[in-house]
Amino acid sequence: MLARAVITQAVLRRATGELTEATFEAKLQRIEREELKPLGLTLLIRNLVDGRMRLLVKDVAKGLVCTMMDFAKDGTLEE
């Protein structure tokens, strides 16, 4: 999924200060609008208490989580 790669890079660039919060949010909204919604998917963002971030790609019709990505405070993807 191309959206996964773009999201991963955006989170990393946000963590390193290359992207402002507004630009980061605009990128995520664009990914959701252009790539996920046409497939019946939505993007959910969860900021966790320890500075980590969890992004979920969810099937709207079925209510199922298709992809879950956890990012460390430094923006790296945790697998």
Secondary structure, 3 states (H helix, E strand, C coil): CHHHHHHHHHHHHHHCCCCCHHHHHHHHHHHHHHHHHHHCEEEEEEECCCCCEEEEEEECCCCCEEEEEEECCCCCEEC
